[in-house]
Each structure stands twice: as structure tokens, then as C-alpha cells.
Amino acid sequence: MATTDITIGDNDHLWMREVLQDGYIPFTYGPSTGNNNNISAEIYCNADAINYDNFDRIDAPVAGDTYYCVAFNAAVPPTCGDKLVNQSSEQCDGSEFCTKNCTCAEGYRSEQGNCVKIYFPACGNGQIDNSLQGKDELVIDLPSEECDDGNMVDGDGCSANCTIEEICDFDNVNGWYGEYFNYLSGHLGMDLPVGQWNQSNVYGDPLSYMTPRNADWYHNNYFKFSQVDSNLNFGSSFYPLDVMVDELASNGHEHHFGVHWAAQTYISVAGTYNFNATADDDIWVYIDGELVGEADGIHPATSINFSKSLTVGTHIFDIYYADRHKVQAHMDFNSLENLLFVPYNDECNEVDPVCGNTMLEGTEECDDGNMVDGDGCSANCTLSICVPQQNLVINGGFEDPALAAGTWSIIPNVAGGWTVEVAGTDTPD
């Protein structure tokens, strides 16, 4: 609202003009068009009701009297082509890649009234495309990829359609089940300045219940693929993520990655077992969830030696590794007693026992590491004992001294105790 003082005479006219706001139907009167279009704005004060224009006047105004002007305005009806996205059916209006029907062209989608290019993930290119960065256009995450290991093959932890799959079929396979993760150099803990290289216990160890784990290196967000590795002796050129090409370093390798390996082994004789490992950078080794060896921090290839007393039975090994610097990646792990390791994935449901893998599983009565009859543990992992001929050794002698003559095989049972069999025939009893 505003006020002003005006000096008027007896026969003066007071002219009024409306300033029309954007988005309203305009005044349509003009010298060439006249009043042909009556869909128009209009203002009316007193006498000038002839033209559809924004003028009108008050004739012979008297000081102290009150006069009113009425303006008739209506908003412009939404329509395709008005350069305003003002209808639910409109994706755009007048912007680049916008069609005459106010929808985005094929391959584009609407974003705040503009048409932006759609990037569909390309499964098998080694990149999780729904998280692409550095594009001018929008990257849409439909359909989304959970992983991308650079191929379109099932059975390797990342399926042919780039969804995470569990590897659970380890029949007659020795080695380690490995889950591989990849990060950018700006990720937490990666590519640190020299002064922070050898700092220990900054992020906590991955399985510790005592020290909080502050890093997310082994989360599914960064999972790339899984595979079975026959051993963990990779040496000083360990670059399994080169196929990802997310962020190659100056030496042409994909650094900044992590691996979690898991395996189980069967201990038939209780005792102390010895291990060594060499890693650049972090390594944590667990047996049955207990941390038994570590060398964390960014450092050159560093060796550790450790021992663990193990009871008879199956034991689970977990090894976590991280490469966090753009120079070298080294990884080796060995059992000095040459224990036999079988891949282990704790995400898998219980599977049928595998006869011949030295693991006493499910309904197996024994498992001597082979599938051969005649050695006390049959080809189907049941105890093969001729009951009438079976005798137990008690205090250095047989229960039945009359059967002591001849050649006997004394075999330890997996479940404990001993089995004694008489030999000298084609089929041992």
C-alpha cells in the first residue's frame, strides 16, 4: 500500500494504471487488434469501460471522497509451451531435450524441469555403475548393481546380472574362500600421509569385541567379488582388483582394497601349530574368532610368526587383509605343519558332508581323507570293521589272547579310541 498527495481542479480526471503480474492473462486491447479478444484482463474505476486495456479514470474527483477501482485478473491456464512446468503431465517445457509434448526425449529423464541423460549400469564393466561420479548428467540407479567383477559369469560371487551370490559348493575343493572389496583413495584410512603410516590400532581389528571397529572396509557396500583361492601365497605383486579400473595408481595398479579369507581345517592330533605371514599393508589372523597374529598400519612388507595350541577337531581360520597405499601390495600366509585348509563361508546354510576331505561332518562316522575301502574308513565314510574279528587293545594286550597271533593293524578312530583289525587276508577284518 502507498499514499500520495494530488492537486486537482474542478474538471480534472484522475487516471489509474494496473501493473500486471507474471502468470496472468494479459490485457488484449491494441491499436491494431481493437477489442477482438475478450479473454482479457480489465480494470474498471468509473467511466472508461470501453477497451480491454490497463487504463481507467475517475472523473472530477472531489477532495475527501472515496473512490474504488476494480481489477479483473485470472491466472494463465497451464499449457504445454508456456515454458512453465505447471502441470502434472509435464516433465519439462522448453528446455533442451524436451519434446513438443513436454516430455523428455528417449534416454533422458526429468530433474527439476530439465531433461538429463540417463546412464544405465553396464554389468560386466568392473564398475558399480549406479554410483558413478564425475558425470555432468544425472546417473540413474535403475537397475542397480550390487557388485561388478568385470565379467558376466555366475558362480564367482558376483552373478551374471551383477547381484551378490553366495559361493557354498566346496565339494572336493581345498583352499580359502575369499571376499574382495575395493575403495577409492579418499576412503577412510586410505592413502594417508607419511606421519600416519605406522599407527597401530587406529581403526580396531575387524573381529574384536574389545576394540571398536571404526572402519567399514569389509562392508557389502564395497564388495566386488568372491572366489576360492587355492593358497594365500601371492607374493609382492598382489593386485587382484586391477580388473576394476576404478582408480588406477601411477604404477598402473588398482590399490586401496581389502580381502577377507575364511577356511576350516581338521586337527587330528592336539598340539601347538605354527604359522607365518607377510603383508603390505594390514593383516589380522584369527583362529576360532581369537586374534592370534596381526601387523596393522601402512608399512612395507612385514613378516609375523605366531603359534596356537589346537585341540582335536575342526577349527575356523579368518584372515583380513588391506592394501592402503599406492606403492606395493604383498600377501603370503603359511602353515608350517602344512595343514589342509577347506574353504569356509559362514553365510551358507549347512551343506551335506563331503566324504574324503578329512572333516568329520554330518552323519559321517569317519573321514580319513580318501574314498578308499579296506583302510578302516570306507569309501562312504563309515567305519568298516568285521565285528567278529574286532578286538580292543587293553593295557598293551588283546581282550582275547587266543587271537593275538598274526598281523594286526591298529587304527585310531576319529571319534576317539582305537580299532584293531587282523590282516593277512585279501579283505582285512
C-alpha positions in Angstrom: 0.0 0.0 0.0 1.2 3.5 -0.8 -0.2 7.1 -0.4 0.4 10.3 -2.3 -0.9 13.9 -2.4 -2.5 15.2 -5.6 -3.7 18.7 -6.5 -6.9 18.6 -8.7 -9.2 21.1 -10.3 -13.0 21.1 -10.8 -12.9 19.3 -14.1 -9.7 17.1 -13.8 -9.5 13.4 -14.4 -7.5 11.0 -12.2 -6.1 8.2 -14.4 -5.2 4.8 -13.0 -3.0 2.1 -14.5 -2.6 -1.6 -13.4 0.8 -3.2 -13.5 0.0 -6.8 -14.5 1.9 -9.6 -12.7 3.5 -12.5 -14.5 1.4 -15.6 -14.9 -1.9 -13.8 -15.5 -4.0 -13.4 -18.7 -2.8 -10.1 -20.3 -4.8 -7.1 -21.5 -5.7 -7.7 -25.1 -6.6 -4.3 -26.5 -4.2 -2.8 -29.0 -4.4 -0.2 -31.9 -4.4 -2.9 -34.5 -6.4 -5.6 -32.7 -9.0 -3.5 -31.0 -11.2 -5.4 -28.6 -11.4 -8.6 -30.7 -10.2 -10.8 -27.9 -12.4 -10.6 -24.9 -10.4 -13.1 -22.9 -8.5 -10.3 -21.3 -7.6 -8.6 -18.1 -9.5 -5.5 -17.3 -9.5 -2.6 -14.8 -12.6 -0.5 -14.1 -12.8 2.7 -12.0 -15.6 4.9 -13.2 -16.2 5.6 -16.8 -13.6 4.0 -19.1 -15.0 0.5 -19.7 -14.6 0.6 -23.5 -11.2 -1.1 -24.1 -9.6 -4.1 -22.6 -6.5 -2.2 -21.5 -4.9 -1.3 -18.2 -6.2 2.3 -18.1 -9.2 3.8 -16.5 -10.0 7.2 -14.9 -12.0 8.9 -12.2 -13.8 12.0 -13.5 -14.0 15.2 -11.5 -12.7 13.7 -8.2 -13.7 15.6 -5.1 -11.2 16.0 -2.2 -12.2 13.9 0.7 -14.4 11.5 -1.2 -13.6 7.7 -1.6 -13.3 6.1 -5.0 -12.7 2.4 -5.9 -11.1 0.7 -8.8 -11.6 -3.0 -9.6 -9.1 -5.1 -11.5 -10.2 -8.3 -13.1 -7.3 -10.8 -13.4 -7.1 -14.5 -13.9 -4.1 -16.8 -13.9 -2.9 -18.2 -17.2 -4.2 -21.8 -17.6 -1.3 -24.3 -17.6 -0.4 -25.3 -21.1 2.5 -27.1 -22.8 4.6 -24.4 -24.4 4.3 -21.7 -21.8 7.8 -22.5 -20.7 6.5 -23.4 -17.2 6.4 -26.9 -15.8 3.0 -26.4 -14.2 1.0 -29.5 -15.0 1.4 -33.0 -13.6 1.6 -34.3 -17.1 4.6 -32.1 -17.9 8.2 -33.3 -17.4 9.6 -30.2 -19.0 8.6 -27.2 -21.0 11.0 -25.5 -23.4 14.3 -26.9 -22.0 16.9 -28.9 -24.0 15.9 -32.4 -25.0 12.2 -31.6 -24.2 9.7 -32.8 -26.9 6.8 -30.7 -28.2 4.6 -32.8 -25.9 6.5 -31.5 -22.8 8.1 -34.9 -22.1 11.8 -35.7 -22.0 13.3 -37.4 -25.1 14.1 -41.1 -25.0 17.2 -41.7 -22.9 16.5 -38.7 -20.7 14.6 -38.1 -17.5 13.1 -35.1 -15.8 15.1 -33.4 -13.0 13.7 -30.1 -11.7 12.1 -29.3 -15.1 15.2 -30.2 -17.1 15.9 -33.2 -19.1 19.1 -35.0 -18.1 20.8 -38.1 -19.6 20.1 -41.5 -18.1 23.2 -43.7 -17.6 22.1 -47.3 -17.3 24.5 -49.6 -15.4 26.6 -51.8 -17.6 27.0 -55.2 -15.9 30.4 -56.6 -16.5 32.5 -53.4 -16.9 34.1 -53.7 -13.5 32.3 -50.7 -12.1 29.2 -50.5 -9.8 27.6 -48.0 -12.3 24.8 -46.8 -10.0 27.5 -44.9 -8.1 29.3 -43.3 -11.0 30.8 -39.9 -10.2 32.1 -37.0 -12.2 29.3 -37.0 -14.8 27.6 -33.8 -15.9 24.4 -35.6 -16.4 22.4 -37.5 -13.7 23.3 -41.1 -13.2 20.2 -43.1 -12.5 20.4 -46.3 -10.4 17.9 -48.4 -12.2 18.5 -51.3 -12.4 21.0 -51.2 -9.5 24.2 -53.3 -9.3 25.2 -54.9 -6.1 28.6 -55.9 -7.5 30.6 -55.9 -10.8 33.6 -58.1 -11.1 34.3 -57.4 -14.7 32.5 -60.4 -16.2 29.0 -61.8 -16.7 29.6 -65.2 -15.2 27.7 -67.0 -12.4 29.3 -68.8 -9.6 32.1 -66.4 -8.8 30.4 -64.4 -6.0 29.0 -61.8 -8.4 26.3 -63.2 -10.7 25.8 -62.6 -14.4 23.4 -59.8 -13.7 25.7 -58.2 -11.1 24.0 -59.3 -7.9 25.9 -60.7 -5.0 25.7 -64.5 -4.8 27.0 -66.8 -2.1 29.5 -69.5 -3.0 28.7 -72.6 -1.0 29.7 -75.5 -3.2 33.1 -76.6 -1.9 32.9 -80.3 -2.7 36.4 -81.8 -3.1 38.0 -78.3 -3.0 40.9 -77.2 -0.9 41.9 -73.6 -0.3 40.3 -70.4 1.1 37.0 -68.7 0.4 37.9 -65.0 -0.3 35.7 -61.9 -0.4 37.2 -58.9 -2.2 36.4 -55.3 -1.6 37.6 -52.1 -3.3 37.8 -48.4 -2.2 38.8 -45.0 -3.6 41.9 -43.3 -2.3 39.8 -40.8 -0.3 38.1 -43.5 1.7 38.7 -43.6 5.4 42.2 -44.9 6.2 43.4 -45.0 2.6 46.4 -43.2 1.2 47.4 -41.5 4.5 50.3 -39.0 4.8 53.6 -40.5 5.9 53.3 -39.4 9.5 50.2 -41.7 9.9 51.6 -44.8 8.2 52.7 -46.9 11.2 50.0 -46.0 13.6 48.5 -49.2 15.1 45.0 -49.9 16.5 43.6 -46.7 15.0 40.6 -48.4 13.5 40.4 -51.5 15.7 40.7 -55.1 14.4 37.8 -56.4 12.3 36.5 -59.1 14.7 37.4 -57.6 18.0 34.7 -57.3 20.7 37.1 -55.2 22.9 38.2 -52.5 20.5 35.5 -50.7 18.5 35.9 -51.2 14.7 35.8 -47.7 13.2 36.5 -48.6 9.6 33.9 -50.0 7.1 36.4 -51.7 4.8 34.7 -55.1 4.8 31.0 -54.0 4.3 28.9 -55.1 1.4 28.9 -51.5 0.1 32.5 -52.1 -1.2 32.2 -55.8 -2.1 33.3 -56.6 -5.7 33.5 -60.4 -6.0 34.3 -63.6 -4.2 36.4 -66.6 -5.2 38.2 -69.7 -3.9 42.0 -69.2 -3.6 43.9 -72.5 -3.5 46.5 -70.9 -1.2 47.4 -67.4 0.1 51.0 -67.1 -1.3 50.6 -64.2 -3.7 54.0 -62.5 -3.2 54.9 -58.9 -3.7 52.6 -58.3 -6.8 49.2 -58.9 -5.3 46.8 -56.8 -7.5 43.6 -58.8 -7.7 41.4 -55.7 -8.3 43.2 -54.4 -11.4 40.2 -55.5 -13.5 38.0 -52.9 -11.6 39.9 -49.9 -13.0 38.1 -47.7 -10.6 41.2 -45.6 -9.7 44.4 -46.9 -11.2 47.6 -45.5 -9.5 50.6 -44.2 -11.4 52.1 -47.7 -11.4 49.1 -48.9 -13.3 47.6 -51.0 -10.5 44.4 -50.8 -8.6 45.4 -50.2 -4.9 43.2 -49.5 -1.9 41.4 -52.8 -1.5 40.6 -55.4 1.2 40.1 -59.1 1.4 38.6 -61.5 3.9 39.6 -65.1 3.6 38.0 -67.9 5.6 38.8 -71.7 5.8 38.5 -74.6 8.1 40.9 -77.3 9.0 40.7 -80.6 10.9 43.2 -81.2 13.6 43.7 -85.0 14.2 46.4 -84.6 16.8 46.2 -82.0 19.5 49.3 -79.8 19.9 50.9 -76.5 19.1 50.8 -75.4 15.5 53.0 -72.7 13.9 52.2 -70.1 11.2 53.9 -67.2 9.4 52.6 -64.4 7.3 54.0 -61.4 5.3 51.8 -58.5 4.4 51.9 -55.0 3.0 49.7 -53.4 4.5 47.4 -54.6 7.2 46.8 -58.2 8.2 44.8 -59.8 11.1 44.7 -63.6 11.6 42.0 -65.2 13.7 41.5 -68.8 14.8 38.0 -69.7 16.0 37.4 -65.9 16.4 40.5 -65.3 18.5 43.1 -62.8 17.2 46.4 -64.7 17.0 48.6 -62.6 14.7 48.5 -59.0 13.4 50.5 -56.4 11.6 48.2 -53.4 11.1 49.0 -50.0 9.7 50.5 -48.8 6.4 54.0 -50.3 6.1 56.4 -52.2 3.8 56.1 -56.0 3.6 56.2 -57.1 7.2 56.5 -60.7 8.5 54.9 -62.1 11.6 55.3 -65.5 13.2 52.8 -67.0 15.7 51.7 -70.3 17.3 48.4 -71.6 18.6 47.6 -74.7 20.7 44.8 -76.6 18.9 42.6 -79.4 20.1 41.4 -82.4 18.1 38.5 -81.2 15.8 37.6 -78.6 13.2 38.9 -75.1 13.6 37.9 -71.9 11.6 40.5 -69.5 10.3 39.7 -65.9 9.3 42.3 -63.6 7.7 41.6 -59.9 6.9 44.0 -58.0 4.6 44.0 -54.4 3.4 46.2 -52.6 0.9 46.1 -48.9 1.8 49.0 -47.2 -0.1 49.9 -46.7 -3.8 53.3 -48.4 -3.8 53.2 -52.2 -3.3 50.8 -54.9 -2.3 52.2 -58.1 -0.7 50.5 -61.1 0.8 51.7 -64.5 2.0 50.4 -67.0 4.6 51.7 -70.4 5.5 51.1 -73.2 8.0 54.5 -74.7 8.9 52.8 -78.0 9.6 51.2 -77.9 6.1 47.6 -78.1 7.5 45.0 -78.9 4.9 42.5 -76.0 4.5 39.0 -76.2 3.1 37.0 -73.1 2.0 34.5 -71.9 4.6 31.6 -69.4 4.2 29.6 -68.7 7.3 26.8 -67.3 5.3 26.0 -70.6 3.7 23.3 -73.0 5.0 24.5 -76.3 6.3 25.6 -78.5 3.4 25.8 -82.2 3.0 29.0 -83.8 4.4 31.9 -84.2 1.9 33.5 -87.6 2.3 37.2 -87.6 1.8 38.0 -84.0 3.0 39.3 -85.1 6.4 36.4 -83.2 8.1 34.1 -85.2 10.3 30.8 -83.7 9.1 27.1 -84.5 9.5 26.4 -88.2 9.6 29.9 -89.4 8.8 31.3 -92.0 11.1 34.9 -91.2 10.0 36.8 -89.3 7.3 40.4 -90.4 6.7 41.0 -88.0 3.7 40.3 -90.5 0.9 37.5 -92.5 -0.6 39.1 -96.0 -0.5 37.7 -99.2 1.1 39.8 -101.5 3.2 41.6 -99.0 5.4 39.1 -98.9 8.3 37.1 -96.0 6.9 35.1 -96.9 3.9 34.6 -95.1 0.6 31.4 -93.6 2.0 33.0 -92.6 5.3 31.5 -95.3 7.5 33.6 -97.5 9.8 34.5 -100.8 8.0 35.0 -103.3 10.8 34.3 -107.0 10.8 32.7 -107.2 14.2 33.6 -110.9 15.0 37.2 -110.3 14.4 37.4 -106.9 16.2 39.4 -106.7 19.4 40.5 -103.8 21.5 44.0 -103.2 22.9 43.8 -103.1 26.7 46.9 -102.4 28.7 49.1 -103.5 25.8 47.3 -106.8 25.2 44.2 -108.1 23.4 40.9 -108.8 25.1 41.1 -112.3 23.7 44.7 -113.6 23.9 43.8 -116.5 21.6 43.5 -114.0 18.7 46.8 -112.3 19.4 48.8 -114.4 16.9 49.2 -113.0 13.4 49.5 -109.4 11.9 47.2 -106.7 13.3 46.5 -103.1 12.2 45.9 -100.6 15.0 44.0 -97.6 13.7 43.0 -94.5 15.7 39.3 -93.7 15.5 38.4 -90.1 14.5 35.8 -90.1 17.3 38.3 -91.3 19.9 39.7 -94.8 20.9 41.3 -97.4 18.6 40.3 -100.0 16.2 42.3 -103.2 15.8 42.0 -105.3 12.6 43.5 -108.6 11.7 45.4 -108.6 8.5 46.9 -111.3 6.2 43.8 -111.9 4.0 42.6 -110.2 0.8 39.9 -108.4 2.8 41.1 -107.0 6.2 38.7 -107.7 9.0 
